[in-house]
Amino acid sequence: MRKIFLISLAILSLQTSFAQKESSFDTGEWFKFKMSYSGFLTAGTATLSVKDANLNGRDVYHVVGNGWTSGMIKWFFKVKDRYESYFDKETILPYKFVRNINEGGHTKDIEINFDQVNNKAYVNDKKNKTKTTIDTKPNIQDMVSTFYYLRNNLDIKNLKNGDEIEVDMFFDDENYGFKLKYLGEEVIDTGFGKVETLVFRPYVMAGRVFKEEESLTLWVSKDKNKLPLRIKADLAVGSLRADLDAFKGLKHPFKVIVNAK
């Protein structure tokens, strides 16, 4: 579940030349996702909310992501994760990132402060009581801010099937080059009705969690909101699916072809 939650927060990680556009989101937006394992077992829930905050004299967006297991899964593998990102309202560049997780007894409590001018990340590992300073790539993103940055800047008119896109992200204590492939458009059935979507294939690390590099597929609404509607993953054991279950506070109308009955 952790991989899907992280990937869902890092969705559509593109870095190309973007034109300034109207924002795809605003304060008050909220999502809830339902997750299932191997098509029938309830696996968990995740939420994302956008709030206003002031950080060191700056007006910023404060996004909070929570994820937890539910159903039968929680009895043998309990997850309770919290992610937070504080990022600039204009550039969407992050200033602060928090990761506080408990995944089957595996815990982390990390706070990262970004210096976007000098390209530094100040990592405070509260669990292990260590502090480190790490050089970052220019305009580095964290896992949460990436999602919002790309919703604002993705220019779908210039995307072609098979295009591969990369972005520089920072994860825990290292720079991470994330890449994904654009697969085209698809109309999918959702709990809200039929929706036109953009389909992407993120490259992941094959091995313990995923079967192969191209084990993950995600669908994002083609409208101005660019909502994350569905994620599917082929795991080393079984499969995982996350679907958008509820939302509120959208900045733009949500386009549905046929309303759900």
NUNU-756229 format. One line per field, with one value per residue: z, y, x of N, C-alpha, C, O, CB in turn; residue in three letters; residue number from 0. Coordinates in steps of 0.1 Angstrom, whole numbers. Atoms other than C-alpha are relative to their C-alpha. Glycine has a CB too. Layout:
N
nz	Z,...
ny	Y,...
nx	X,...
caz	Z,...
cay	Y,...
cax	X,...
cz	Z,...
cy	Y,...
cx	X,...
oz	Z,...
oy	Y,...
ox	X,...
cbz	Z,...
cby	Y,...
cbx	X,...
residuo	Ala,...
num	NUM,...
This chain:
261
nz	0,-1,14,7,-6,4,14,3,-3,9,13,12,-3,12,-1,14,0,-2,0,-12,1,-12,-9,1,-14,-10,-14,-2,8,-9,7,-8,9,-6,6,-1,2,9,6,-9,-14,-4,-4,-8,4,-1,2,3,-2,3,-10,-1,-12,1,-4,0,6,13,2,8,-1,-8,4,-9,6,-10,5,-10,4,-5,4,-5,1,-11,-11,1,4,-3,5,-4,6,1,8,0,8,0,13,4,7,14,7,-5,-5,-14,-10,-11,3,-12,2,-13,5,-7,10,-5,-10,6,-2,4,-4,7,4,10,4,13,3,14,6,0,3,-12,-7,-13,-4,-14,-3,-14,-6,-3,-5,9,9,11,10,13,12,8,14,0,1,-4,-5,-8,6,0,9,14,5,2,10,13,3,5,12,10,12,7,14,6,-3,10,-5,-1,-6,-13,-7,-12,-10,-11,-13,-12,-8,-13,-1,12,12,7,14,3,15,3,14,4,8,8,-6,-2,-8,-10,-9,-14,-9,3,14,10,0,9,-8,5,-5,-1,-5,-8,-1,-14,-1,0,-11,-12,-1,13,9,10,0,5,-7,-5,10,-7,8,-5,7,11,-2,-6,-13,1,-12,0,-1,-2,0,0,-1,-1,-11,0,-5,1,7,-8,8,-8,8,-7,-6,-4,1,-2,1,13,6,13,1,3,13,1,12,-4,-15,-7,-4
ny	-12,-12,-4,-6,-13,-9,-3,-9,-14,-4,3,-8,-8,-5,-12,-5,-14,-2,-14,-3,4,-1,11,12,3,-11,3,6,12,12,12,13,12,14,10,14,9,11,-2,3,-3,-14,-2,-12,-13,-11,-13,-11,-13,-12,-10,-11,-1,-10,7,-9,-13,2,7,13,11,11,12,11,13,11,13,11,12,3,13,11,-3,-6,10,6,-10,-13,-12,-13,-9,-14,-8,-14,-8,-15,-5,-13,0,-4,9,13,6,3,-6,9,13,9,14,7,12,13,10,13,-1,-7,-14,-11,-13,-9,-13,-6,-14,-2,-13,0,-9,6,14,8,6,2,12,3,13,-1,14,4,-12,-5,-12,0,-10,7,-8,4,-6,-12,1,14,3,12,10,-6,-12,4,2,-12,-7,5,-3,-14,-3,10,-4,13,-2,3,14,10,13,5,-10,3,-13,2,-11,2,0,3,10,3,-6,0,-4,12,-3,7,-1,7,0,-3,11,-5,-3,11,-2,10,-1,-3,-1,-12,1,2,-12,0,-1,1,12,0,12,-3,10,3,10,13,8,4,-5,1,10,-5,-15,-6,7,-10,-8,-10,-8,-14,-6,-9,-14,-9,4,11,8,14,8,14,6,14,5,15,1,12,9,-6,-13,-10,-10,-12,-7,-12,3,-12,-12,-13,-12,-1,-13,0,10,14,4,14,3,6,1,13,2
nx	8,-8,-5,10,3,-11,1,11,-4,-10,6,-2,-12,-6,-8,-2,3,14,6,7,14,8,-3,9,5,-1,2,13,1,-1,3,-1,-2,2,-10,3,-11,3,13,11,-3,-2,-14,-2,5,-9,6,-8,7,-8,3,-9,-9,-11,-12,-11,4,5,13,-2,10,-3,7,-2,4,1,3,1,6,13,4,-8,-15,-6,-3,-13,-10,7,-7,5,-10,3,-9,4,-9,2,-6,3,12,-3,-10,3,-13,1,-9,-1,6,0,4,1,6,-1,4,-3,-11,-11,3,-9,5,-10,4,-10,1,-7,-5,1,-10,-13,1,-4,11,-4,7,1,5,3,-1,-14,-7,-11,2,-10,3,-2,2,11,0,8,15,3,13,2,10,14,1,-1,14,7,-8,3,14,1,-8,0,6,4,1,-13,-3,3,-1,-13,-9,-5,-2,-8,1,-9,7,-8,7,-7,-13,-7,7,6,5,12,4,13,3,13,6,12,12,9,12,2,11,-3,12,7,5,-11,-9,-11,-12,-13,-5,-15,-7,-13,-10,-3,-11,5,-6,8,13,6,-4,-9,-1,12,11,10,7,9,10,2,11,-5,5,-10,-3,-10,1,-5,12,-3,-14,-1,-14,-3,-10,-7,11,13,1,6,8,5,10,6,13,8,-8,7,-8,-7,-1,6,10,-5,7,4,7,12,1,2,14
caz	0,8,-28,-42,-17,-25,-62,-60,-43,-70,-100,-134,-126,-156,-161,-194,-206,-194,-201,-173,-168,-145,-114,-113,-75,-45,-8,4,-21,-5,-20,-5,-22,-15,-21,-28,-29,-58,-68,-38,-5,11,16,30,26,18,19,6,17,7,34,38,61,69,70,81,69,36,26,14,7,33,20,43,31,54,46,67,63,68,64,68,58,89,111,97,83,99,82,95,73,74,48,48,23,26,-9,-25,-39,-71,-80,-61,-50,-15,16,41,39,67,66,97,90,108,84,101,129,104,115,102,114,90,85,55,50,15,6,-30,-36,-26,-35,-1,18,56,68,104,112,145,151,148,161,132,111,77,49,13,-20,-42,-79,-88,-84,-65,-56,-28,-33,-24,-41,-73,-78,-74,-94,-124,-122,-127,-155,-175,-211,-226,-261,-266,-252,-277,-271,-259,-246,-216,-190,-160,-128,-100,-66,-31,-11,26,22,-15,-49,-70,-108,-115,-151,-166,-201,-216,-230,-244,-236,-223,-211,-179,-157,-122,-92,-106,-142,-174,-175,-201,-188,-195,-190,-177,-170,-142,-142,-108,-94,-101,-72,-38,-43,-81,-107,-133,-141,-159,-133,-125,-145,-135,-149,-145,-155,-188,-174,-158,-124,-135,-108,-99,-106,-106,-99,-107,-97,-104,-72,-66,-48,-60,-73,-58,-70,-57,-69,-61,-38,-28,-33,-25,-30,-67,-85,-118,-129,-130,-165,-166,-198,-183,-147,-124,-116
cay	0,24,23,31,60,75,71,86,117,118,112,127,138,159,185,203,238,249,279,297,285,289,269,234,235,258,259,236,208,173,138,103,71,35,7,-29,-59,-85,-71,-81,-74,-39,-27,8,45,76,113,145,180,215,242,277,283,308,294,317,348,332,324,288,258,232,198,169,133,104,67,37,1,-12,-44,-78,-64,-44,-75,-88,-56,-23,10,45,71,109,132,170,195,233,248,282,293,307,284,253,247,230,247,219,182,158,120,102,66,33,4,-30,-17,-1,36,68,104,128,165,182,219,230,260,265,293,274,240,224,200,200,165,160,123,126,88,83,118,128,160,161,187,173,191,190,196,230,234,201,187,165,136,157,190,172,162,197,213,191,195,232,229,198,208,179,195,188,152,124,87,71,104,98,126,130,151,156,147,144,113,109,116,115,129,107,108,98,89,79,73,88,61,83,88,65,67,48,39,54,57,91,80,77,101,110,104,107,74,72,44,53,34,17,-5,-41,-66,-70,-50,-47,-74,-53,-17,-11,-26,6,24,56,75,113,132,152,183,213,196,167,145,112,88,53,35,-1,-20,-56,-65,-93,-110,-101,-67,-34,-8,27,45,81,76,111,147,183,218,214,246,236,216,178,166,133,118,97,101,71,56
cax	0,28,42,8,2,36,32,-3,12,40,17,24,59,68,95,94,87,53,31,15,-21,-50,-45,-60,-67,-72,-76,-104,-98,-102,-99,-106,-93,-104,-78,-84,-61,-63,-97,-118,-101,-105,-70,-72,-80,-61,-70,-55,-65,-53,-52,-37,-8,20,55,83,64,54,18,18,-4,-3,-12,-18,-20,-31,-32,-43,-52,-87,-107,-90,-56,-52,-52,-20,-3,-14,-4,-8,10,10,26,27,41,43,48,48,15,30,59,46,82,83,98,90,81,71,69,56,48,41,39,37,60,84,85,99,96,114,112,129,134,143,165,154,179,210,197,200,178,181,170,159,155,137,135,173,181,203,205,221,224,222,227,196,189,175,137,135,101,89,65,34,42,50,14,1,29,21,-16,-10,15,8,2,-17,-18,19,19,22,18,50,65,87,89,112,112,137,123,137,128,139,176,184,176,154,149,114,102,69,55,24,0,-28,-64,-91,-127,-132,-161,-159,-182,-192,-199,-178,-148,-123,-88,-51,-32,4,29,54,86,92,119,112,119,104,73,66,68,86,95,62,39,20,-7,-26,-56,-60,-91,-87,-105,-89,-89,-66,-80,-62,-90,-74,-41,-34,-3,9,28,52,23,-12,-23,-34,-60,-68,-99,-111,-141,-151,-140,-150,-138,-128,-118,-133,-164,-158,-166,-186,-198,-225,-236,-234,-268
cz	0,-14,-8,5,-5,-15,-4,3,-9,-14,-10,2,-12,2,-14,0,0,-2,12,-3,12,9,0,14,8,14,2,-7,9,-9,10,-10,8,-7,2,-4,-8,-4,9,14,3,6,9,-6,0,-3,-3,2,-2,10,-3,12,-2,5,-1,-8,-14,0,-9,1,9,-3,9,-6,11,-7,11,-6,6,-5,6,0,13,12,-1,-5,2,-5,5,-5,0,-8,0,-9,1,-13,-4,-9,-15,-7,3,4,16,9,11,-3,13,-4,14,-3,11,-9,5,10,-6,1,-5,4,-5,-3,-8,-2,-12,-1,-16,-7,-1,-2,11,6,14,6,15,2,15,7,4,5,-7,-9,-11,-10,-13,-12,-9,-15,1,-2,4,6,10,-6,0,-9,-14,-7,-3,-10,-14,-4,-5,-13,-11,-13,-9,-15,-7,3,-11,6,0,5,14,7,14,9,11,13,11,9,12,1,-13,-12,-8,-14,-3,-15,-2,-15,-2,-9,-8,8,1,8,9,8,14,8,-3,-14,-9,-1,-10,8,-8,7,0,6,7,0,15,1,2,12,10,-1,-14,-8,-10,0,-4,6,5,-11,8,-10,7,-9,-10,2,7,14,0,13,-1,2,3,-1,1,1,0,10,-2,4,-1,-8,10,-9,9,-9,8,4,3,-2,3,-2,-14,-6,-13,0,-4,-11,0,-12,2,15,5,4,15
cy	13,5,7,14,10,3,9,14,5,-2,11,9,5,12,4,15,2,14,2,-2,3,-12,-11,-3,13,-5,-6,-13,-12,-12,-12,-11,-13,-9,-14,-9,-12,0,-2,4,15,1,12,13,10,13,10,13,12,11,12,0,11,-7,10,13,-2,-6,-12,-9,-10,-12,-12,-13,-11,-13,-10,-12,-2,-14,-11,3,5,-9,-6,10,14,11,12,10,15,7,14,7,14,5,14,0,4,-11,-15,-8,-2,7,-10,-12,-8,-14,-7,-12,-11,-11,-14,0,7,15,9,13,10,13,6,14,3,15,0,10,-6,-15,-10,-6,-3,-11,-2,-13,-1,-14,-3,12,4,11,0,11,-7,10,-6,6,13,-3,-14,0,-11,-8,6,11,-3,-1,13,9,-4,1,14,2,-10,5,-12,2,-5,-14,-9,-14,-5,10,-5,13,-3,12,-3,2,-3,-9,-4,7,0,5,-12,4,-9,1,-8,2,3,-10,5,2,-12,4,-12,1,2,0,13,0,-2,13,-2,2,0,-12,1,-13,4,-11,-2,-10,-14,-8,-4,3,-2,-11,4,15,6,-7,9,8,10,8,13,6,11,14,8,-4,-10,-8,-14,-9,-15,-3,-15,-4,-15,-1,-14,-11,7,14,10,11,11,7,13,-3,12,12,12,11,1,14,1,-11,-14,-5,-15,-2,-5,-1,-14,-1,-3
cx	9,5,-11,-3,10,-1,-12,3,10,-5,3,12,7,9,4,-3,-15,-4,-8,-15,-8,2,-11,-7,0,-3,-14,-2,3,-3,0,1,-3,10,-5,12,-5,-15,-12,2,1,13,2,-6,11,-7,11,-8,10,-5,9,8,10,12,12,-3,-5,-15,2,-12,6,-8,3,-6,0,-4,0,-7,-14,-4,9,15,6,3,13,11,-7,9,-7,10,-6,11,-5,10,-5,7,-5,-12,1,8,-3,13,-2,10,2,-8,1,-5,0,-8,2,-6,4,11,12,-3,10,-6,11,-6,11,-4,8,4,0,9,13,0,5,-13,5,-9,1,-7,-2,0,14,8,12,-5,11,-4,5,-2,-12,1,-8,-15,-5,-14,0,-11,-14,-1,1,-14,-7,7,-4,-14,-1,7,0,-7,-3,0,13,5,-3,2,14,10,4,4,7,-1,10,-8,10,-7,9,14,8,-8,-4,-5,-11,-4,-13,-2,-15,-6,-11,-12,-9,-12,-2,-13,5,-13,-8,-6,12,8,11,13,13,7,15,5,13,9,3,11,-6,7,-10,-14,-7,6,11,0,-13,-12,-11,-6,-9,-8,-3,-11,6,-4,10,4,12,-1,6,-12,2,15,-1,15,0,12,7,-9,-13,1,-7,-7,-5,-10,-5,-14,-9,9,-9,10,8,-1,-8,-11,7,-8,-3,-8,-14,-1,-2,-15,0
oz	-6,-17,-14,-2,-8,-19,-12,-4,-10,-24,-7,-1,-17,12,-20,10,-9,1,18,-13,23,4,-3,15,4,16,-4,-5,18,-16,21,-20,20,-20,13,-13,-4,-6,5,21,-4,15,19,-16,9,-11,2,-3,2,10,-10,23,-13,17,-12,-15,-20,9,-20,8,9,-1,13,-11,18,-16,20,-15,17,-13,16,9,16,21,9,-5,-7,-2,5,2,-2,-5,-1,-9,0,-14,0,-17,-23,-18,-5,5,23,5,18,-10,19,-11,20,-5,18,-11,3,11,2,-5,-6,4,2,-8,-5,-6,-12,2,-22,-19,-11,-2,9,6,16,9,20,2,23,19,15,8,-1,-12,-7,-11,-15,-12,-10,-17,10,-8,-2,11,10,-16,-9,-17,-22,-18,-14,-18,-23,-16,-14,-21,-22,-12,-16,-22,-18,0,-17,15,-10,8,21,1,20,5,14,15,8,13,11,8,-13,-11,-8,-15,-5,-20,4,-21,6,-20,-17,20,-7,17,5,9,19,3,2,-18,-4,-2,-11,17,-20,19,-10,13,1,1,22,-9,12,15,7,4,-15,-7,-12,7,1,-1,10,-21,18,-21,19,-21,-7,-5,9,19,9,19,-12,13,10,-9,9,-6,8,7,-9,0,7,-14,19,-19,20,-21,21,-4,2,-1,3,-2,-14,-4,-16,8,-11,-10,1,-15,-3,21,-1,9,21
oy	23,17,17,24,21,15,18,23,17,-2,23,21,-2,20,-2,21,-3,23,-7,2,6,-23,-8,-11,23,-17,-2,-21,-12,-13,-11,-12,-14,-9,-17,-5,-18,-10,1,6,21,-6,12,12,9,13,9,14,11,14,11,-5,17,-11,14,19,8,-15,-10,-6,-13,-12,-14,-13,-12,-13,-10,-11,4,-20,-9,-3,2,-6,-11,7,19,12,13,12,17,6,17,4,17,5,18,-8,1,-15,-24,-20,7,9,-10,-12,-9,-15,-8,-12,-12,-11,-19,-9,11,19,6,15,13,14,5,17,-1,24,-6,8,-5,-21,-18,0,-10,-9,-4,-14,-3,-14,-8,10,6,12,0,15,-12,17,-18,14,15,-12,-20,10,-19,-5,2,12,4,3,14,16,4,3,16,11,-7,9,-17,-9,-9,-18,-8,-16,-4,7,-9,22,-13,23,-15,12,-8,-6,-10,17,0,6,-22,13,-21,12,-18,11,-2,-13,-3,4,-21,12,-23,13,-5,-2,14,9,-5,24,-13,10,-4,-13,5,-21,5,-23,8,-16,-17,-5,-11,-4,-8,-15,-3,21,17,-11,5,12,6,10,14,5,18,23,4,0,-10,-10,-20,-9,-21,3,-20,2,-22,3,-22,-23,17,17,6,14,8,11,12,-7,11,11,11,9,8,21,12,-20,-14,-7,-23,6,0,-8,-22,9,-6
ox	5,5,-8,-5,7,1,-11,-2,11,4,5,11,16,7,13,-5,-22,3,-14,-20,-2,3,-22,-16,6,-5,-24,-11,12,-13,7,-6,1,11,-11,20,-15,-21,-23,-8,9,17,10,-14,20,-17,22,-19,21,-17,19,4,12,13,15,6,-9,-17,6,-21,18,-20,14,-17,11,-12,8,-15,-17,3,15,22,17,11,19,23,-14,21,-20,21,-18,23,-17,22,-17,19,-16,-15,-7,4,1,13,-6,22,12,-19,11,-15,11,-20,12,-18,15,18,21,-13,22,-18,20,-17,23,-15,20,-3,10,12,20,10,14,-24,16,-21,12,-19,7,4,17,20,23,-17,23,-16,16,-12,-13,10,-16,-19,-13,-19,9,-17,-22,-10,-5,-16,-13,1,-6,-17,-10,3,6,-19,6,1,14,16,-14,10,21,22,-4,11,4,-4,13,-14,21,-19,20,15,20,-21,3,-13,-10,-4,-15,3,-24,0,-16,-11,-8,-11,-3,-18,14,-24,-19,-13,23,2,17,14,12,5,21,-2,23,5,7,15,-13,19,-19,-23,-18,18,21,-9,-17,-22,-22,0,-15,-4,-6,-10,15,0,21,15,20,10,5,-18,-6,22,-8,23,-7,23,2,-8,-16,10,-14,-1,-10,-6,-6,-22,-21,21,-22,22,18,-11,-14,-11,16,-20,6,-17,-24,8,-9,-21,-11
cbz	12,9,-7,0,15,3,-8,8,14,2,1,-3,9,-10,9,-10,-13,14,-13,4,-4,-4,15,-4,7,-4,9,-3,-12,12,-10,9,-5,-2,7,-9,13,7,-11,-2,5,10,-11,1,9,-11,12,-15,14,-14,14,-1,2,8,-8,-6,0,-8,-6,7,-14,16,-15,14,-11,11,-11,12,3,-5,-15,-8,-12,5,0,-9,-15,15,-15,15,-14,14,-15,14,-15,13,-11,-8,7,-1,4,-11,-3,2,5,13,-12,11,-10,11,-13,14,-14,-11,5,-14,14,-16,16,-12,13,-13,12,-12,6,-4,9,14,-13,10,-6,9,-8,8,-5,1,-10,-13,15,-9,8,-7,2,-1,-9,6,-10,-12,-14,11,-12,15,8,14,4,-2,11,13,2,-1,13,11,5,5,-8,4,-4,5,13,-12,-8,-14,0,0,3,-3,6,0,0,7,-8,1,11,-4,-9,8,-10,9,-8,8,-7,-6,9,-11,-7,7,-10,10,-1,1,14,1,-4,-14,15,-11,10,1,-7,9,-11,14,-8,7,13,-13,6,13,4,-7,-8,-13,-10,-15,13,10,-9,8,-2,0,9,-13,8,1,7,-2,4,10,-13,-10,11,-12,12,-14,13,9,14,13,-13,10,-8,5,-3,-9,12,14,-15,14,11,-11,-2,-12,-11,13,-12,13,-9,-7,5,11,-8
cby	0,-3,-12,-8,-2,-6,-13,-5,0,-8,0,9,-8,4,-2,-8,7,-5,2,15,-15,1,6,-12,-11,11,12,9,0,1,-3,-2,0,-4,2,-3,-5,-13,-10,-14,-7,4,0,2,4,-2,4,0,0,5,-5,14,-13,13,-12,-6,9,-9,10,-7,-6,3,-5,2,-5,4,-4,6,-12,11,-1,-12,10,11,-10,-12,-2,1,-1,1,-4,7,-6,6,-5,7,-10,6,11,13,3,-9,9,-14,13,7,-7,6,-7,9,-5,1,2,-9,-14,-4,2,0,1,-7,9,-9,9,-4,3,3,13,3,-3,8,-14,13,-12,12,-11,6,-10,-5,-3,-12,13,-14,13,-12,0,4,-10,9,3,-4,-3,4,-12,4,9,-13,-8,8,-2,-14,-2,9,1,-13,10,-5,14,10,-4,2,-10,-4,14,-10,7,-2,2,10,-10,13,-12,-15,-6,-15,9,-6,-2,4,-6,5,-14,15,-11,-10,12,-12,2,0,-14,14,0,12,13,-4,2,12,-12,13,-12,12,-10,5,3,-5,4,-8,9,5,15,13,-6,-6,4,-1,-7,10,-9,9,-9,8,7,-5,-1,14,-6,6,-2,-2,0,-8,6,-7,5,-6,1,0,-5,2,-1,7,-7,9,-8,12,-9,-1,2,1,1,-10,5,-2,4,-9,4,-4,-10,-14,10,-2,-12
cbx	-9,13,5,-13,-1,13,-1,-12,5,13,-16,-12,9,-11,13,-9,6,-4,-9,2,-2,-15,1,7,8,-11,1,-11,9,-9,11,-12,15,-14,13,-13,7,3,-1,-5,12,-11,9,15,-12,12,-8,6,-6,-1,1,-8,8,-4,3,13,11,9,-11,12,-3,-1,3,-8,9,-10,10,-8,9,-11,-1,-3,2,-9,-11,0,5,-2,0,-4,4,-3,2,0,0,5,-2,12,-9,7,14,-7,12,0,-5,-5,6,-10,9,-7,5,-7,6,3,3,3,-3,3,-2,5,-3,0,4,-9,14,-15,0,6,7,7,-5,-1,4,-7,10,-14,-6,6,3,5,-1,1,8,-9,13,-13,-7,4,-5,10,-10,-3,0,-3,12,8,-8,-1,15,5,-9,6,14,-7,10,-13,-3,11,-7,10,-9,5,-7,12,-14,15,-14,12,-12,5,-3,2,8,4,10,-12,12,-12,12,-11,3,-1,-4,-3,-8,7,-13,13,-8,8,4,10,-7,-6,5,-1,0,8,-5,4,2,-4,13,-13,8,2,11,6,-1,2,-12,-3,11,-1,6,7,-9,8,-13,13,-10,-5,-13,-7,-12,14,-15,11,-8,-8,9,-7,7,3,-7,13,3,-6,-8,11,-11,11,-13,1,3,-5,5,-7,10,-6,14,10,-10,-1,8,-8,8,-2,-11,10,-6
residuo	Met,Arg,Lys,Ile,Phe,Leu,Ile,Ser,Leu,Ala,Ile,Leu,Ser,Leu,Gln,Thr,Ser,Phe,Ala,Gln,Lys,Glu,Ser,Ser,Phe,Asp,Thr,Gly,Glu,Trp,Phe,Lys,Phe,Lys,Met,Ser,Tyr,Ser,Gly,Phe,Leu,Thr,Ala,Gly,Thr,Ala,Thr,Leu,Ser,Val,Lys,Asp,Ala,Asn,Leu,Asn,Gly,Arg,Asp,Val,Tyr,His,Val,Val,Gly,Asn,Gly,Trp,Thr,Ser,Gly,Met,Ile,Lys,Trp,Phe,Phe,Lys,Val,Lys,Asp,Arg,Tyr,Glu,Ser,Tyr,Phe,Asp,Lys,Glu,Thr,Ile,Leu,Pro,Tyr,Lys,Phe,Val,Arg,Asn,Ile,Asn,Glu,Gly,Gly,His,Thr,Lys,Asp,Ile,Glu,Ile,Asn,Phe,Asp,Gln,Val,Asn,Asn,Lys,Ala,Tyr,Val,Asn,Asp,Lys,Lys,Asn,Lys,Thr,Lys,Thr,Thr,Ile,Asp,Thr,Lys,Pro,Asn,Ile,Gln,Asp,Met,Val,Ser,Thr,Phe,Tyr,Tyr,Leu,Arg,Asn,Asn,Leu,Asp,Ile,Lys,Asn,Leu,Lys,Asn,Gly,Asp,Glu,Ile,Glu,Val,Asp,Met,Phe,Phe,Asp,Asp,Glu,Asn,Tyr,Gly,Phe,Lys,Leu,Lys,Tyr,Leu,Gly,Glu,Glu,Val,Ile,Asp,Thr,Gly,Phe,Gly,Lys,Val,Glu,Thr,Leu,Val,Phe,Arg,Pro,Tyr,Val,Met,Ala,Gly,Arg,Val,Phe,Lys,Glu,Glu,Glu,Ser,Leu,Thr,Leu,Trp,Val,Ser,Lys,Asp,Lys,Asn,Lys,Leu,Pro,Leu,Arg,Ile,Lys,Ala,Asp,Leu,Ala,Val,Gly,Ser,Leu,Arg,Ala,Asp,Leu,Asp,Ala,Phe,Lys,Gly,Leu,Lys,His,Pro,Phe,Lys,Val,Ile,Val,Asn,Ala,Lys
num	0,1,2,3,4,5,6,7,8,9,10,11,12,13,14,15,16,17,18,19,20,21,22,23,24,25,26,27,28,29,30,31,32,33,34,35,36,37,38,39,40,41,42,43,44,45,46,47,48,49,50,51,52,53,54,55,56,57,58,59,60,61,62,63,64,65,66,67,68,69,70,71,72,73,74,75,76,77,78,79,80,81,82,83,84,85,86,87,88,89,90,91,92,93,94,95,96,97,98,99,100,101,102,103,104,105,106,107,108,109,110,111,112,113,114,115,116,117,118,119,120,121,122,123,124,125,126,127,128,129,130,131,132,133,134,135,136,137,138,139,140,141,142,143,144,145,146,147,148,149,150,151,152,153,154,155,156,157,158,159,160,161,162,163,164,165,166,167,168,169,170,171,172,173,174,175,176,177,178,179,180,181,182,183,184,185,186,187,188,189,190,191,192,193,194,195,196,197,198,199,200,201,202,203,204,205,206,207,208,209,210,211,212,213,214,215,216,217,218,219,220,221,222,223,224,225,226,227,228,229,230,231,232,233,234,235,236,237,238,239,240,241,242,243,244,245,246,247,248,249,250,251,252,253,254,255,256,257,258,259,260
